[in-house]
């Protein structure tokens, strides 16, 4: 089950009904995600992004660097999943 943690930082390949995810772990396991799983993952990313952006509005001087880096990373993941 160590592969589950690396799915978050993975590469996606689209097929007909499934998306195959190449994990970043050493075991070389390829996991198939259904369209429902992809939609759920995407909605979770959008929700998390909205939460982070409300926190970022409280920090206009960008003093919390990790917060703004995480927002940029979430936007990249959303763009990648489209």
Secondary structure, 3 states (H helix, E strand, C coil): CCHHHHHHHCEEEECCCEEEEECCCCCCCEEEEEHHHHHHHHHHHHHHHHHHHHHHHCCCCCCCHHHHHHHHHHHHHHHHHC
